[in-house]
Amino acid sequence: MTLPIAIIAPTAALVVSNAQRAAAGNWLGVQQSLTGMDDAGKFHAAWVIENYGPLAAGFVIHYAAGRFGMNRALGRAKVPLIRI
């Protein structure tokens, strides 16, 4: 089993930032970062792009790396566990 680092890294960053907000007691900040809605019910696309943009870019990078054969090359080079 391999881990796609281009997808795992932005997901981990989102989880860590929300865990830090939750540990500080800022549950409204966690809700806002996950949904993009403020406490008045207004949607903010910039918040969604800020939080989920790196994850979407990771999927694109992972797909492109697969199309160019980079993941296969890492497998043949015996790089353990990690792929792009």
C-alpha positions in Angstrom: 0.0 0.0 0.0 1.3 3.5 -0.9 0.2 6.9 0.4 -0.4 9.6 -2.2 1.5 12.5 -0.6 -0.1 15.2 -2.8 -3.5 14.3 -1.2 -2.4 13.4 2.3 -0.4 16.6 3.0 -3.2 19.1 2.4 -5.7 16.9 4.2 -3.4 16.7 7.2 -2.9 20.5 7.1 -6.7 21.0 7.2 -7.2 18.6 10.0 -4.4 20.1 12.1 -5.6 23.6 11.6 -9.1 22.7 12.6 -7.8 20.7 15.6 -5.9 23.8 16.8 -9.1 25.8 16.5 -11.0 23.2 18.4 -8.4 23.0 21.1 -8.6 26.8 21.5 -12.4 26.5 21.9 -13.1 28.2 18.6 -15.8 25.8 17.4 -17.3 28.5 15.2 -14.0 28.8 13.4 -14.0 25.0 12.7 -17.6 25.2 11.4 -16.7 28.2 9.2 -13.6 26.6 7.8 -15.4 23.4 6.9 -18.7 24.8 5.5 -17.7 28.3 4.3 -20.7 29.8 6.2 -20.4 32.5 8.7 -22.5 32.8 11.9 -25.1 35.0 10.0 -25.5 32.3 7.3 -23.6 34.1 4.6 -21.5 31.9 2.3 -17.9 32.9 1.7 -16.3 31.2 -1.4 -12.9 32.5 -0.4 -13.0 30.4 2.8 -13.8 27.3 0.8 -11.0 27.9 -1.7 -8.6 28.6 1.2 -9.4 25.3 2.9 -10.2 23.0 0.0 -8.1 24.5 -2.8 -4.9 22.7 -1.7 -6.8 19.4 -1.5 -8.2 19.9 -5.0 -4.7 20.9 -6.3 -3.3 17.7 -4.7 -5.8 15.5 -6.6 -4.8 17.2 -9.8 -1.1 16.8 -9.1 -1.6 13.1 -8.1 -3.5 12.5 -11.4 -0.9 14.3 -13.5 1.9 12.3 -11.8 0.1 9.1 -12.6 -0.3 10.1 -16.2 3.4 11.0 -16.6 4.5 7.7 -14.9 6.1 9.3 -11.9 4.4 7.0 -9.4 5.4 4.0 -11.4 9.0 5.3 -11.5 9.0 5.7 -7.7 7.7 2.2 -7.4 10.5 0.8 -9.6 13.1 2.8 -7.6 11.8 1.0 -4.4 10.8 4.2 -2.7 8.8 2.9 0.3 5.2 3.9 1.0 5.1 7.3 -0.7 3.9 8.3 -4.1 3.1 11.7 -5.5 
